[in-house]
């Protein structure tokens, strides 16, 4: 039953249907629907009124001053819905209240100069309800990306800090900063980090990372924190990070995604006496490639599982060539490999083959995107990939995404023949070639080698030959034909791994 519930957790339409089956299914389903209602898209926001039904005391009296219509709040409810809440995302709470309040403000004819005060009262009231019901929240996401919303955020943080028991069971913490000027909010965040007794996972997004320092001041996290995800942070000039990591005794994974790293930062990591389990590097273009980076990969390369790399600058090619060689030499456990090439050459292509073959035992996700930079060789390099990649793929892949200029149909058939022993759960093909004739053959060979042999579970194809729409998903007859073989055609944008932060968080069950 628990397995079924886990699969249904994000299938809201099915969950709503389960409520109607019987009393047992209703009692099993309601907690799932109400553990994160602010994140359910394509819904009305009446659940906010249901929450406010639980309001009492002074806040209830203040709300009544707006002459709330009884129809906005139910007179009674079947469950104590607030106790089911597991996720608290400040940005989604704010946006949900914004949408809910539009109709309420219009119905109650609230004066313009009182609108902000009314919304602020709703924010405080909801959080007060959650606190009074002693909700067992395990994930908090605090997002600062709009200066005009800071009052709402500050209200919520202040109320949380007045009730420190609120943080006792929270194991996942996520901060999202845009802009370095947060004023008093910085102190609130520092206090929040200190109050956590059971923090296991933390994600930090933004251009600066001051909260990371708090981890070195609080010994509560030394034996609990096991996952750190760092996204789009500028580490230039940041010191004493070695003190942070030296105190973390059970740290199992560190993910660095599009951060700006310099030699000093890398050297701090190299100097650690404890293992630094660097699981992911998705590189920012400003990376300094020098001897310290070589030492980092030499010391911790065995831990690396997820790697994204872009060849997009001729000037930096020798440095990036050196980095690629280091990855091949020291990183034997790559599971996720994403390579984008703007200035392609034979050296890059064959090093890609070397890395793929070296990682064959563990490789599970592979993405190759050859960008057309008006080079006459772009077709030749795409041809080389198709003729040589299939035979070195592992027997099973979770994800394969190829974005190439497929000019010669024989090349594509060779790839399909050579990869016949590989089962690919999610296969994505992008053909950037304009020649119409080739596309009919591509679809024909996909059906012969993929569809009829049931070698994939999910398929997405985008190509210039689909007139009016370049996604195979738009052609319902084709979709039905593949469904007959239990292959689901999906929109490319739904299947592609584009949001790397989301991908890593899902891997870590964040």
Secondary structure, 3 states (H helix, E strand, C coil): CHHHHHHHCCCHHHHHHHHCCCHHHHHHHHHHHCCCHHHCCCCCCCHHHHHHCCCCHHHHHHHHCCCCCHHHCCCCCCCCHHHHCCEEEHHHHHHHHHHHHHHHHHHHCCCHHHHHHHHHHHHHHHHHHHHHCCCCCCEEEEEECCHHHHHHHHHHHHHHHCCHHHHCCCCEEEEEECCCCCCCHHHHHHHHHHHCCCCCEEEEECCCCHHHHHHHCCHHHCCCCCEEEEECCECCCCCCHHHHHHCCCCCCEEEEECCECCHHHHHHHHCCCCCCCEEEEECCCCCCCCHHHHHHHHHHHHHCCEEEEEECCCCCHHHHHHHHHHHHHHCCCCCEEEEEECCCCHHHHHHHHHHHHHCCCCCCEEEEEECCCCCCCHHHHHHHHHHHHHHHCCCEEEEEEEEECCCCHHHHHHHHHHCCCCEEEEEEEEECCCCHHHHHHHHHHHHHHHHCCCCEEEEEEEECCCCCCCEHHHCHHHHHHHHCCCCEECCHHHHCCCCHHHHHHHHCCC
